[in-house]
Amino acid sequence: SEDMSHYGWGMELGQGNNCSVTIKPKHHQSASLLLSAFILSSMLVQTTNSLRVAVLGSGIAGSTAARTLADHGVKVTVFEAGYGMGGRTSTRVMKRDGTRQYQFDHGAQYIGRPETEAFRECLEGWKSDGWVAEWSGKFATVKDTKVVFEDEDKDRWVGYPRMNFICESLLNHENIGVTLQTRAEASHNENNGWDLRDGKTKGNLGTFDWLISSDRNSGANHRKDLSSADVEKFTTGVRDIQSVKSLTAMV
């Protein structure tokens, strides 16, 4: 899809109260991620400053949810299994002797024309903050010896100075902590909270009031992230999603 609003999605896994909270969206918020309002609803019985929220995944969805909560005073810890932030807006940085030599954006190719007003406002905010820049390249199809370039000009944007800068900027907040190269496994505890442990070392990662999974792979059959979480509705739904395999050449 050319619309990044289709890349970012998340699901709230905690238990909220029967109340509503209205949040005025800022430019870094996606309409699909106003699930954060459900978490903020618990302020009726607990102040936002005492809430602890864990987010699985640091892509557009996870970063937006984390920033939305952090802007409202909630302490958020983001757990990312990869080497860097960004999820499907990943950037591979190559270094030599500790010095950055070059980088590859090997995730989402670009951000296309928004299909919703909410995402349009979000993209406009990223533009004004300098987090994205226009991409003026063209796509071509090669068949035998013939090269055919697209004949239609399209609006395309990329994270600037690299694709994952959008997520890095969203997560740059005093109320957000990011733990990289950590696949967190979650289980529901007797206090209606969440206990997280490191998927490799089994070490304790902390106890949280709420859990947000923005990484659909966390519910996959080959992953144990949510195998003890008792969230069958979530895991069943994500397992029905079929991915299209692709190869990326970094040259």
C-alpha positions in Angstrom: 0.0 0.0 0.0 1.2 3.5 -0.7 -0.6 4.9 2.4 1.5 4.5 5.6 -1.8 4.6 7.6 -2.2 1.0 6.4 1.2 0.1 7.8 0.5 1.2 11.4 -1.9 -0.6 13.5 -2.2 -1.7 17.1 -4.5 -3.3 19.7 -5.0 -2.5 23.3 -4.8 -5.6 25.5 -5.5 -4.3 29.0 -8.7 -3.8 30.9 -10.3 -0.3 31.0 -13.2 1.3 32.9 -16.6 2.1 31.5 -15.9 5.7 30.7 -14.8 7.9 27.9 -12.0 10.4 27.5 -11.7 12.8 24.6 -8.3 13.5 23.2 -7.6 16.3 20.7 -5.3 14.6 18.1 -1.9 16.2 17.5 -0.1 15.8 14.2 1.8 12.7 15.3 -1.4 10.8 16.1 -3.1 8.4 13.8 -6.8 7.8 14.0 -6.3 4.1 14.2 -4.2 4.6 17.4 -6.6 6.5 19.5 -6.8 3.3 21.4 -4.6 5.2 23.8 -7.8 6.9 25.1 -8.9 3.6 26.6 -5.7 3.6 28.7 -6.1 7.2 29.7 -9.6 6.4 30.9 -8.1 4.6 33.9 -7.1 8.0 35.3 -10.5 7.9 37.0 -9.0 5.5 39.5 -5.3 6.1 39.0 -3.3 9.2 38.1 -1.6 9.2 34.7 1.7 9.8 36.4 1.5 6.5 38.2 0.5 4.4 35.1 3.1 2.2 33.5 2.5 1.1 30.0 4.5 -1.4 27.9 4.4 -1.2 24.1 5.6 -4.1 21.9 7.1 -2.7 18.7 8.6 0.6 17.7 7.1 1.1 14.3 4.7 3.9 13.3 1.8 2.3 15.3 3.8 1.6 18.4 5.6 4.9 18.3 2.5 6.9 17.8 0.7 5.1 20.7 3.7 5.6 23.0 4.0 9.3 22.1 0.2 9.9 22.6 0.4 8.5 26.1 3.6 10.2 27.0 2.2 13.6 26.0 -0.5 13.0 28.6 2.0 12.2 31.4 2.0 8.4 31.1 5.3 6.5 31.6 5.9 4.2 28.6 8.5 1.6 27.9 8.8 0.4 24.3 10.3 -3.0 23.6 11.8 -3.6 20.1 13.1 -6.9 19.0 15.2 -5.4 16.2 18.5 -3.5 16.3 16.9 -0.1 15.8 13.7 1.8 16.0 11.3 2.0 13.1 9.6 -1.4 12.5 8.6 -1.4 8.8 10.3 2.0 8.4 13.6 0.4 9.2 17.0 1.9 8.4 20.2 -0.1 8.3 23.2 1.9 9.2 26.7 0.6 8.2 29.7 1.8 10.2 33.4 1.4 9.9 35.7 1.9 12.9 32.7 3.3 14.8 32.0 5.9 12.1 28.8 6.0 10.1 29.6 5.3 6.4 26.3 4.8 4.7 22.7 3.7 5.3 19.9 1.8 3.7 16.1 2.3 4.1 15.1 -1.3 3.7 11.5 -1.2 5.0 8.6 0.8 3.6 9.7 2.5 0.4 7.8 5.7 0.8 4.7 7.4 2.2 2.0 7.9 -0.4 -1.0 10.2 -0.7 -3.0 9.9 2.6 -6.4 8.3 2.2 -7.9 9.8 5.4 -8.0 13.3 6.7 -6.6 12.2 10.0 -3.5 10.8 8.4 -3.2 13.8 6.1 -3.0 16.0 9.2 -0.4 13.7 10.7 1.7 13.9 7.6 1.5 17.7 7.4 2.8 17.8 11.0 5.8 15.6 10.1 6.5 17.9 7.1 6.4 21.0 9.2 8.7 19.4 11.8 11.1 18.4 9.1 10.7 14.7 9.8 9.9 13.9 6.1 11.0 15.1 2.7 9.5 14.8 -0.7 10.8 11.9 -2.8 10.9 12.7 -6.5 12.1 9.3 -7.9 10.2 7.3 -10.5 9.4 3.6 -10.7 10.2 1.6 -13.9 9.2 -1.8 -15.1 11.8 -3.9 -16.9 10.7 -6.6 -19.3 13.3 -8.3 -21.6 15.3 -5.3 -22.9 12.6 -2.7 -22.5 12.4 -0.3 -19.6 9.0 1.5 -19.1 8.8 4.4 -16.6 5.6 5.3 -14.9 3.9 8.2 -16.7 2.0 9.6 -13.7 3.5 12.0 -11.1 2.6 10.9 -7.6 3.1 12.5 -4.2 5.6 10.4 -2.3 7.4 11.2 1.0 10.2 9.6 2.9 11.5 10.0 6.5 14.3 12.5 6.5 17.3 12.2 6.9 16.4 8.5 7.0 13.1 6.5 7.0 13.2 5.6 10.7 13.7 9.2 11.8 9.9 9.5 12.1 9.7 6.8 14.8 12.9 8.0 16.5 11.4 11.5 16.7 8.1 10.3 18.1 9.9 8.3 20.7 12.2 11.1 21.8 10.3 12.1 24.9 11.1 12.2 28.6 8.3 9.8 29.4 9.4 7.2 26.9 12.1 4.5 27.4 13.1 2.3 24.5 14.7 -1.1 25.0 16.2 -2.5 21.8 17.1 -6.1 20.8 14.5 -7.4 23.3 11.6 -9.7 22.5 9.3 -9.4 25.5 7.0 -12.2 26.6 3.9 -11.1 28.5 1.7 -12.8 31.0 -1.4 -11.5 32.9 -0.9 -11.3 36.6 -3.3 -11.6 39.5 -3.5 -7.8 39.9 -4.9 -7.5 36.4 -1.5 -6.2 35.2 1.2 -7.5 32.9 4.5 -9.2 33.8 7.1 -9.1 31.1 10.2 -11.1 30.7 13.0 -11.3 28.2 12.3 -13.9 25.5 15.9 -15.1 25.5 17.3 -14.7 29.0 13.9 -15.0 30.8 15.0 -12.1 32.9 12.4 -9.8 34.5 11.5 -6.7 32.3 9.0 -5.2 34.8 5.4 -5.1 35.7 3.0 -2.9 33.8 -0.6 -1.7 34.1 -1.3 -1.9 30.4 0.1 -3.7 27.4 -0.1 -2.5 23.8 1.0 -4.8 21.0 1.7 -2.9 17.7 3.6 -5.8 16.3 1.3 -8.4 14.7 4.2 -11.0 14.8 3.9 -11.0 18.6 0.8 -13.1 18.2 2.3 -15.4 15.5 2.4 -19.2 16.0 6.2 -19.2 16.0 6.5 -16.5 18.7 5.9 -16.9 22.5 5.4 -13.1 23.2 1.7 -13.5 24.0 1.4 -17.3 24.4 0.7 -16.8 28.2 -1.3 -13.6 27.8 -4.8 -15.1 27.4 -5.6 -12.8 24.5 -7.0 -15.4 22.0 -9.1 -12.9 20.2 -6.1 -10.9 19.3 -3.8 -13.7 18.4 -6.4 -15.5 16.3 -7.0 -12.3 14.3 -3.4 -11.6 13.5 -2.7 -15.2 12.5 -5.3 -14.9 9.8 -3.2 -12.1 8.1 -1.2 -13.3 5.2 2.1 -11.5 4.4 3.6 -11.1 0.9 7.2 -12.1 0.9 9.7 -9.7 -0.7 13.4 -9.3 -1.2 15.4 -6.0 -0.7 18.7 -5.5 -2.4 20.9 -3.0 -0.6 23.4 -1.7 -3.2 
